[in-house]
Amino acid sequence: MEEIRDNLVARIAEAEREGWLGEVEGLRVSLAGAEDKLVHMDRRASGGTAIDLGMPRIAPAQITQVEGTASLTQSLDDQQ
C-alpha cells in the first residue's frame, strides 16, 4: 500500500508538471483513499488485543412434541 501511495505522489507531480488538471484531481482522490487505508492498517496492527470469549456451552438436546405430531421415538415404535 505504501508503494501505491508513493507512486500516486509521483504521478501527481508529473500531472502537475504536464498541466493535466483533471488527472491531478483524480489522483489526489486516489491518494486520499490510499492514505486512509494505510491509517486503518496501522491502527489494526498496533491496537489489536485478543478478547477471550471462553468456550461455548452446548445444552443437551430436548425432545419436544408438538400437538398433532409424533416424536421420532414414537414414529419408530409405530413402524414395528
C-alpha positions in Angstrom: 0.0 0.0 0.0 2.9 2.3 0.7 4.3 1.7 -2.8 0.9 2.6 -4.3 0.9 5.8 -2.2 4.4 6.7 -3.3 3.5 6.0 -6.9 0.5 8.2 -6.7 2.6 11.1 -5.3 5.0 10.7 -8.2 2.1 10.6 -10.7 0.5 13.8 -9.2 3.8 15.6 -9.6 4.1 14.5 -13.2 0.5 15.5 -13.9 1.1 18.9 -12.4 4.2 19.5 -14.5 2.3 18.5 -17.6 -0.7 20.6 -16.7 -3.2 17.7 -16.6 -5.5 19.3 -14.1 -8.3 16.7 -14.4 -5.7 13.9 -13.9 -4.3 15.7 -10.8 -7.7 15.8 -9.2 -8.4 12.1 -9.8 -5.0 11.1 -8.5 -5.5 13.2 -5.3 -8.7 11.4 -4.6 -6.9 8.1 -5.1 -4.1 9.3 -2.8 -6.5 10.2 -0.1 -8.0 6.8 -0.3 -4.6 5.1 -0.1 -3.6 7.2 2.9 -6.8 6.4 4.7 -6.3 2.7 4.1 -2.8 2.9 5.5 -4.1 4.6 8.6 -6.6 1.9 9.1 -4.0 -0.8 8.6 -1.7 0.8 11.1 -4.5 1.0 13.7 -5.2 -2.7 13.3 -1.6 -3.7 13.6 -0.8 -1.6 16.7 -4.1 -1.8 18.7 -5.2 -5.4 18.2 -5.9 -7.1 21.5 -7.4 -10.5 21.8 -10.6 -11.0 23.8 -11.2 -14.4 25.4 -14.8 -15.3 24.7 -14.5 -18.7 26.5 -15.8 -22.0 25.3 -19.4 -22.2 24.2 -21.7 -24.4 26.2 -23.9 -26.7 24.3 -27.1 -27.6 26.1 -28.3 -31.2 25.8 -31.0 -31.7 23.2 -34.5 -31.8 24.5 -37.2 -33.8 22.7 -40.4 -31.9 22.4 -43.7 -33.0 20.9 -45.9 -30.6 19.1 -49.6 -31.3 19.2 -50.6 -33.5 16.3 -47.1 -34.8 15.6 -45.2 -37.7 17.0 -41.7 -37.7 18.3 -39.0 -39.7 16.4 -39.2 -42.4 19.0 -42.9 -42.8 18.7 -42.7 -42.9 14.9 -40.1 -45.7 15.0 -42.2 -47.6 17.6 -45.3 -47.4 15.4 -43.4 -48.9 12.4 -42.5 -52.1 14.3 
